[in-house]
Amino acid sequence: MTNRRDLLKGTAAGLAVTGFPTILRAQSAKVLRFSHTDTSVGARQQAAEMFAAAVEKYTQGRYKVQVYHSGQLANDAKSLDQLQIGGLDFAVTGVVTFTPHVKDLSLIALPYLAENYEQGWKLYDTSPFIAKQAAALPAKGMRVIGNWEAGFRSFTTNFPLNSPADAKGRKLRIAPVEMIRWIMESIGFSPVVMPVTEVYLGIQQNTVSGQENPIDTIFSQRFYEVAKYVTLSNHVYSPLWLAMGERAFKGMTAADQEGVMKAAREAGDWNRREVRANDDKLLAEMTAKGATITKPDLAAWSKAAAGANDRARKEFGAAAVDQMIGEAAAIRKAMG
């Protein structure tokens, strides 16, 4: 018969083998903070949760990722500032948000570079121009660890937008990106910079008459509720980058760095497929809720936006602009 002392010894030995290491790992796990401005129902949040689970798995519990959605910690621009100083560890935001840190990244927002998702993915995965700009970010305190997806930028307005002529003089919210400003001014809008977290109220109060964003963002932020005219202009292919603070990255072992990068790739691949597959479903749901969806002839919009290319050549030089346009044109031609 086993006495109480032997039982306690056995229990202690079992804990030493199984329970204690688990407890110690849980206690020693470093918590990393992940911020984004999408809502809790968007594809971005789902991908972020997937990424968090994968990071914990691939680092064997040494790191845990806490995700904060809806701009709880910072708006898009400020999230990158926080990455630089270590206030945040991860942020996923539109590639255009990085342009204040690497000026030539503005050229990825030239109008009508890609006609479909596959062309856009190929461009971001293989472009020497884009790779060069991304390589400049670690010196700015952040690094790109994953290509994620938002989609093609389109308009939501509180007035019918049947042609570029209807845009003349209308106030439209934009992100703080020079290229987007030039496109909107070329079309005829009067652009107003405003954080995405303030746009719904801005339209509701008629501070602006609308905004431009990808379908997934339009749906998750419910912009169609206050600006029911959705015009699928597809004027800019606008994916996301998942960035990590350089300080946090350098503080990891090589094995944990690779684990985080692997998690970012897997979540990004899922995010790309999910956003592409969801467009029609989200448009149908917005229509059912009262939105008016218009698919215009893109030739007129492309022609109206072309003035931004001329302004870009003056600001960035013809060589850089022509390289970006040339790379995109070669992909469009090769992929059809």
Secondary structure, DSSP 8 states (H G I E B T S, - for coil): ---HHHHHHHHHHHIIIIIHHHHHHHHH-EEEEEE-SS-TTSHHHHHHHHHHHHHHHHTTTSEEEEEE-TTSS--HHHHHHHHHHTS-SEEEEEGGGGTTTSGGGGGGG-TTS-SSHHHHHHHHHH-HHHHHHHHTSGGGTEEEEEEE---EEEEEESS---SGGGGTT-EEEE-S-HHHHHHHHHHT-EEEE--GGGHHHHHHTTSSSEEEEEHHHHHHTTGGGT--EEEEEEEEE--EEEEEEHHHHHTS-HHHHHHHHHHHHHHHHHHHHHHHHHHHHHHHHHHHTT-EEE---HHHHHHHHTHHHHHHHHHH-HHHHHHHHHHHHHHHHHH-
